Amino acid sequence: MMENLDYAIGIDLGGTNVKYALIDSKGVFHFDGILPSMADISAEAVIGQLSEAVSQVKKVAAVNGIALKGAGIGTPGIVDDTGRTVVGGAENIAGWENIALADRLEEISGLPVRMGNDANLMGLGETVFGAGRGASDVVFITVGTGIGGAVVIGGKLFAGYAGRGTELGHVPLIADGEKCACGSVGCLEHYASASALVRRFCDRMRGRFPDFDGRNVDGKYIVALYKQGDSVAVESLDEHCDFLGHGIAGFINIFSPQKVVVGGGISQAGEFYISKVREAAMKYAMRDCAANTEIVAAELGNRAGCLGAASLVFGQAGE
């Protein structure tokens, strides 16, 4: 007997690429693709790429006799509380503010469209289909160039009043710290992101080797040196995990989630990395708040955003 599945388009818009897929309500990908987002050109150029992504998925669905329930999209920036308009806050896309994106895509696609912040939908994807499965209360944190995150409370995304909350990367960590790109000082992102790890490693190396240029340094490079016992890499990664653990401890004390899911490229370094972050977080968290909390690596990688976007269409935890 054939399962009665729903199908949706899931779109994950980033500053570099548009990832898109045809996904069923079990989280299975039936088709996926990637296009340059053209984010440095204009908002209209980006919408053109989103239109092309929708068109490609619709063609595949038609050929296979699949009826689409709708399209979901995760976008950088703040999405208003109607889930229809990008208000602003997406520095990586030119002119990406006050855009009625859901309406535009409905006109283009002829499908119902649901929309949310990209980091929120990555967290939703991990909650519904990934490392947070079976949990009703989840904090998701993605560690990359910056730090993004999402909070799921009672099985539903929490975004704060008018969708302006859960900027987990910008909780204050160091009261008199260095300036952050957001305009504040001492933010978690500025100290615990993967780019912060690289920056602080390179600063230490230049202190020892003034000619060090740091041109090819990334998180993988530092992890490889760490595993070889390089003292600068060990000092830098230990510090990074301590900073990140401090931030996660704060989230545990506030939300007491069942799971903290850690994503982003560096989270794929291996269980040793998650173990170091977990050890630091549990050292700083209040024991009673952390009593039911498990800290785990994300499972879905770069599929999380598309899955979270599709889950909005399916009505899974996003309402």
C-alpha positions as CSV (number, residue, x, y, z in Angstrom):
1,M,0.0,0.0,0.0
2,M,1.4,3.4,-1.0
3,E,2.0,6.0,1.7
4,N,0.0,9.2,1.5
5,L,2.8,11.8,1.4
6,D,2.7,15.5,0.9
7,Y,5.3,17.2,-1.3
8,A,6.8,20.7,-1.1
9,I,9.5,22.9,-2.4
10,G,12.1,23.8,0.2
11,I,14.4,26.8,-0.5
12,D,17.4,27.9,1.5
13,L,18.6,31.4,0.4
14,G,22.1,32.4,1.3
15,G,24.4,35.2,0.5
16,T,26.3,33.0,-2.0
17,N,23.9,30.3,-3.2
18,V,20.2,29.3,-3.4
19,K,19.7,25.7,-2.4
20,Y,16.4,24.2,-3.4
21,A,14.7,20.8,-3.3
22,L,11.6,18.7,-3.9
23,I,10.9,17.1,-0.5
24,D,8.2,14.8,0.9
25,S,6.7,15.0,4.3
26,K,9.0,12.2,5.5
27,G,12.0,14.4,4.8
28,V,13.1,12.6,1.6
29,F,14.7,14.6,-1.2
30,H,13.4,13.7,-4.7
31,F,15.3,16.4,-6.5
32,D,17.6,19.2,-5.5
33,G,19.8,21.9,-7.0
34,I,21.9,24.9,-6.3
35,L,22.1,28.3,-8.1
36,P,24.2,31.4,-7.4
37,S,22.0,33.8,-5.4
38,M,23.3,37.0,-7.1
39,A,23.0,38.6,-3.7
40,D,25.7,41.2,-4.6
41,I,23.7,42.5,-7.6
42,S,20.1,43.4,-6.4
43,A,17.0,42.2,-4.7
44,E,15.4,41.7,-8.0
45,A,18.2,39.5,-9.3
46,V,17.8,37.4,-6.2
47,I,14.1,37.0,-6.7
48,G,14.9,36.0,-10.3
49,Q,17.1,33.2,-9.0
50,L,14.4,32.1,-6.6
51,S,11.9,32.1,-9.5
52,E,14.2,29.8,-11.5
53,A,14.6,27.4,-8.5
54,V,10.8,27.2,-8.2
55,S,10.4,26.6,-11.9
56,Q,12.9,23.8,-11.9
57,V,11.2,22.0,-9.1
58,K,7.8,22.5,-10.6
59,K,9.0,20.9,-13.8
60,V,10.3,17.8,-12.0
61,A,7.1,17.5,-10.0
62,A,5.0,17.7,-13.1
63,V,7.0,15.1,-15.0
64,N,6.6,12.7,-12.0
65,G,3.0,13.4,-11.4
66,I,3.6,15.0,-8.0
67,A,1.2,17.5,-6.6
68,L,2.9,20.3,-4.6
69,K,1.4,21.4,-1.4
70,G,3.4,24.7,-1.4
71,A,6.8,26.2,-1.1
72,G,8.8,27.2,1.9
73,I,11.8,29.5,2.0
74,G,14.4,30.4,4.6
75,T,15.9,33.8,4.1
76,P,18.6,35.8,5.9
77,G,17.3,38.7,7.9
78,I,14.2,39.5,10.0
79,V,10.9,38.2,8.7
80,D,7.9,40.0,10.1
81,D,5.3,38.3,12.3
82,T,3.0,37.6,9.4
83,G,5.7,35.5,7.8
84,R,5.2,37.4,4.6
85,T,7.8,40.2,4.5
86,V,11.6,40.5,4.9
87,V,11.9,43.6,7.1
88,G,15.7,43.9,6.9
89,G,18.8,42.8,8.8
90,A,20.4,40.8,5.9
91,E,23.7,42.5,5.4
92,N,24.8,39.8,2.9
93,I,22.0,40.6,0.3
94,A,21.9,43.9,-1.5
95,G,18.7,45.8,-0.9
96,W,17.0,43.0,1.0
97,E,14.6,45.0,3.1
98,N,10.9,45.7,3.1
99,I,10.3,43.0,0.5
100,A,6.9,41.2,0.4
101,L,8.8,38.0,-0.6
102,A,6.1,35.5,0.1
103,D,3.6,37.4,-2.0
104,R,6.0,37.8,-4.8
105,L,6.8,34.0,-4.9
106,E,3.1,33.1,-4.7
107,E,2.5,35.3,-7.8
108,I,5.5,33.6,-9.6
109,S,4.8,30.0,-8.5
110,G,1.0,29.8,-8.1
111,L,1.7,28.0,-4.9
112,P,1.1,28.8,-1.2
113,V,4.4,30.1,0.2
114,R,5.6,30.0,3.8
115,M,8.7,31.9,4.9
116,G,11.0,32.2,7.9
117,N,14.5,33.3,8.9
118,D,17.2,31.0,7.5
119,A,18.8,30.1,10.9
120,N,15.4,29.5,12.4
121,L,14.5,27.1,9.7
122,M,17.8,25.2,9.9
123,G,17.0,24.7,13.6
124,L,13.4,23.6,12.7
125,G,14.8,21.2,10.1
126,E,17.1,19.6,12.7
127,T,14.2,19.4,15.2
128,V,11.8,17.8,12.8
129,F,14.1,15.6,10.8
130,G,17.5,15.6,12.3
131,A,19.4,15.6,15.6
132,G,16.5,17.1,17.6
133,R,13.9,14.5,16.5
134,G,11.5,13.5,19.3
135,A,12.4,16.6,21.4
136,S,9.9,19.5,22.0
137,D,12.5,22.0,23.4
138,V,15.6,22.5,21.4
139,V,18.3,25.2,21.1
140,F,20.1,25.0,17.7
141,I,23.3,26.9,17.1
142,T,25.3,27.0,13.9
143,V,29.0,27.9,14.1
144,G,30.4,29.3,10.9
145,T,31.5,32.7,9.6
146,G,29.2,34.0,12.2
147,I,26.9,32.3,14.8
148,G,23.2,31.8,14.1
149,G,20.6,30.0,16.0
150,A,17.1,29.0,16.6
151,V,15.0,28.1,19.7
152,V,12.1,25.6,19.6
153,I,9.9,25.8,22.7
154,G,7.0,23.3,23.2
155,G,7.5,22.1,19.6
156,K,7.2,25.5,18.1
157,L,9.7,28.0,16.8
158,F,10.2,30.9,19.2
159,A,11.2,34.1,17.4
160,G,10.5,36.9,19.9
161,Y,8.0,39.7,19.5
162,A,7.5,40.6,15.8
163,G,10.1,38.0,14.8
164,R,13.0,40.1,16.0
165,G,14.6,37.8,18.6
166,T,16.8,34.7,18.9
167,E,20.0,36.4,17.6
168,L,22.0,33.8,19.6
169,G,25.3,34.9,18.1
170,H,24.9,38.4,19.6
171,V,24.4,37.6,23.3
172,P,27.1,39.6,25.2
173,L,30.0,37.4,26.2
174,I,32.8,39.8,27.1
175,A,31.6,43.0,28.8
176,D,34.5,45.2,27.7
177,G,35.3,43.1,24.6
178,E,36.3,43.9,21.1
179,K,33.8,45.5,18.7
180,C,31.4,43.1,16.9
181,A,30.2,43.5,13.3
182,C,26.7,44.1,14.7
183,G,27.8,47.4,16.4
184,S,28.0,46.1,19.9
185,V,31.0,44.8,21.8
186,G,32.0,41.4,23.1
187,C,29.4,39.3,21.3
188,L,29.5,35.5,21.3
189,E,29.9,35.5,17.5
190,H,32.9,37.7,17.7
191,Y,34.7,35.3,20.0
192,A,33.3,31.8,19.3
193,S,32.6,31.7,15.5
194,A,34.8,29.7,13.2
195,S,36.1,32.9,11.7
196,A,37.0,34.1,15.2
197,L,38.9,30.9,15.8
198,V,40.9,31.5,12.6
199,R,41.5,35.2,13.5
200,R,42.7,34.5,17.0
201,F,44.9,31.5,15.8
202,C,46.5,33.8,13.1
203,D,47.1,36.5,15.7
204,R,48.9,34.1,17.9
205,M,51.0,32.7,15.0
206,R,52.0,36.2,14.0
207,G,53.1,36.9,17.6
208,R,55.6,34.0,17.2
209,F,56.3,34.2,13.4
210,P,55.9,37.8,12.2
211,D,56.0,36.7,8.5
212,F,53.0,34.3,8.9
213,D,50.4,35.4,6.4
214,G,47.5,33.1,7.4
215,R,46.3,32.9,3.8
216,N,45.2,29.2,3.8
217,V,44.1,28.9,7.4
218,D,40.5,27.7,8.0
219,G,38.9,25.6,10.7
220,K,39.9,22.3,9.1
221,Y,43.5,23.4,9.1
222,I,43.4,24.3,12.8
223,V,41.7,21.0,13.7
224,A,44.3,19.1,11.8
225,L,47.1,20.9,13.6
226,Y,45.3,20.4,16.9
227,K,45.3,16.6,16.3
228,Q,49.0,16.8,15.7
229,G,49.5,18.5,19.1
230,D,50.5,21.9,17.7
231,S,50.6,24.2,20.7
232,V,49.1,27.2,19.0
233,A,46.2,25.2,17.5
234,V,45.6,23.5,20.9
235,E,45.5,26.8,22.7
236,S,43.2,28.3,20.1
237,L,40.7,25.5,19.8
238,D,40.6,25.1,23.6
239,E,39.8,28.8,23.9
240,H,37.2,28.5,21.1
241,C,35.4,25.6,22.8
242,D,35.5,27.4,26.1
243,F,33.9,30.6,24.6
244,L,31.3,28.5,22.8
245,G,30.6,26.5,25.9
246,H,30.1,29.7,27.9
247,G,27.4,30.8,25.4
248,I,25.7,27.5,25.3
249,A,25.6,27.4,29.2
250,G,23.7,30.6,29.1
251,F,21.2,29.2,26.7
252,I,20.8,26.1,28.9
253,N,20.2,28.3,32.0
254,I,17.5,30.3,30.2
255,F,15.7,27.6,28.2
256,S,16.7,24.3,29.8
257,P,16.3,22.5,26.5
258,Q,16.2,18.7,26.0
259,K,18.8,19.1,23.2
260,V,21.3,21.7,22.2
261,V,22.1,20.9,18.5
262,V,25.5,22.3,17.3
263,G,25.8,22.8,13.5
264,G,28.1,24.5,11.0
265,G,31.1,23.2,9.3
266,I,33.4,23.0,12.3
267,S,30.8,20.8,14.1
268,Q,31.7,18.1,11.5
269,A,35.2,17.9,12.9
270,G,34.3,14.9,14.9
271,E,32.9,13.8,18.2
272,F,36.0,15.1,20.0
273,Y,34.9,18.7,19.1
274,I,31.3,18.2,20.4
275,S,32.8,16.5,23.5
276,K,35.0,19.6,24.2
277,V,32.1,22.0,23.7
278,R,29.8,19.8,25.9
279,E,32.4,19.6,28.7
280,A,32.8,23.4,28.7
281,A,29.0,24.1,28.6
282,M,28.3,21.7,31.4
283,K,31.1,23.2,33.5
284,Y,29.4,26.6,33.3
285,A,25.7,25.7,33.2
286,M,23.6,25.4,36.4
287,R,23.3,21.7,37.2
288,D,19.6,21.8,37.7
289,C,19.0,23.6,34.5
290,A,21.1,21.2,32.5
291,A,19.6,18.0,34.2
292,N,17.7,17.0,31.0
293,T,20.0,18.6,28.4
294,E,21.9,16.6,25.8
295,I,24.5,18.5,23.6
296,V,24.7,16.8,20.1
297,A,26.1,17.5,16.7
298,A,23.7,18.5,13.9
299,E,22.9,15.6,11.5
300,L,21.6,17.3,8.3
301,G,24.5,19.4,7.1
302,N,23.5,21.8,4.3
303,R,20.1,20.0,3.9
304,A,18.8,21.5,7.1
305,G,17.6,24.8,5.7
306,C,15.6,23.2,2.8
307,L,14.1,20.6,5.2
308,G,13.1,23.3,7.7
309,A,11.5,25.4,4.9
310,A,9.5,22.5,3.6
311,S,8.4,21.6,7.1
312,L,6.7,25.0,7.3
313,V,4.5,23.9,4.4
314,F,3.8,20.5,6.1
315,G,2.9,22.3,9.3
316,Q,5.5,20.5,11.3
317,A,6.5,22.5,14.4
318,G,6.6,25.9,12.6
319,E,3.2,27.2,13.5
